[in-house]
């Protein structure tokens, strides 16, 4: 049975402390409050905390958050420390991270982001403690994996063997796998076993190119407006440790070139500086897309791919983690039943019928989807046994064959005209469909201001359904290429984001509707749109989770059950 994690928050302002404790509350951990360094010290003596989140500046303390950090390192080295810092205090926060803090967050706090950081810190501590429990100091441990990486199927044993080889090396590793397969856990495991000092992770698809460049390489004071002090980048911070490039396909081509130069030479130059700084960084990269395909399309540097792919570890989808003797779905289910067991209660069990449904389901969301299904099922199963009716509807209905509606159209009306080329769309329909009949393309129409994580989230969500985002670069050599009507006619589905004033987006939406192309219309939360769109079914999103949920809900509606022969 898994205990509830303990989190200590230190803030000297009583009102803000109450706000933080209310906004950051979560059923996954208990929150304890402290207003002074002395009170925090007393609490640290009384109990163990998984995470300590502290303001950098505290009244009555010489260095505030640094005092807390030092106390934690002395008394509970495995406890993770998160620093809250005001704008302009990043240099102090970086110093705290160099002293061993897990992460820092600038104020005003984005509470959802802080909750994610806290949960991530809790997981890191659990992984480290698990590794220490199973790693014998007297002998070499072949597979030093955290206990929550559950599985004993032949395919997983082969994966773990590859990981064990990577642990013995200092070369780059590329971890490939669909969303939810455990890429982050494998990366953390390789780092823990390597005994390198620092573990730094950056999501390459979550920031703009400019922000990511500043984060990776750092900058000198006055290098650009707002550069108030010298800041070391993540490459410098990770020196002596491991840098994980999560969703590495999100790097722009320019940053790929800069990064490769820094890694090959193990030197980094801050923005605005003329001096190189020596670094010692091991790189682990993760992706859920086919990087070789990206290289062929000119979207990813071949040289950087060859550097990262020195060792490739490919994580299989959950539905493939089985053989004649073992099905990892049931092993992982058993672990999850124990993980989510209520305190002082016997873990739930699962009925034979429910277990058979889980084993036969494809799990496009992999372990992450299974975990969510079990967590919800436990709340529904009052009798302590999970039955089929407690599982999500998609799992219950798998006795039927589920397939995507191919395209839902018999052809566009004859009067539909491509405004760019002035031709009737029907004149080109047969020609284009013949060329792309075997491809499951999804046409993506977005504005220029979409965040960096947007495209990667869409690609990752569509991938389990064998759907590909249409890349115009694949067909740009065609002299008859039309950047609007050809890709729309070549696609099975369309995703159109109207969070923009670009006239082409609205034309693309109109053309998609005119030819009967199934279309998901998106809008960023808080963004105003013209009045004539208000009667339309529009899905709003504010982050990756919202966007993924909107796409999955839309695909579910497009699925049709067909009776099994």
Helices and strands as residue ranges (DSSP letters): E 5-10, H 14-23, E 29-34, H 37-46, E 51-55, H 65-75, E 80-85, H 90-98, E 103-106, H 111-134, H 154-167, E 173-176, H 183-194, E 199-203, H 209-217, E 218-219, E 231-232, H 234-237, E 241-246, G 248-250, H 253-265, E 267-268, E 277-278, E 281-287, H 291-296, H 302-308, E 311-314, G 318-320, H 328-339, E 349-350, H 352-360, H 366-380, E 385-386, G 388-390, H 393-396, E 401-404, H 426-435, E 441-445, H 453-463, E 468-469, G 472-474, H 485-489, E 493-497, H 503-514, E 519-524, G 531-533, E 539-541, H 544-558, E 559-562
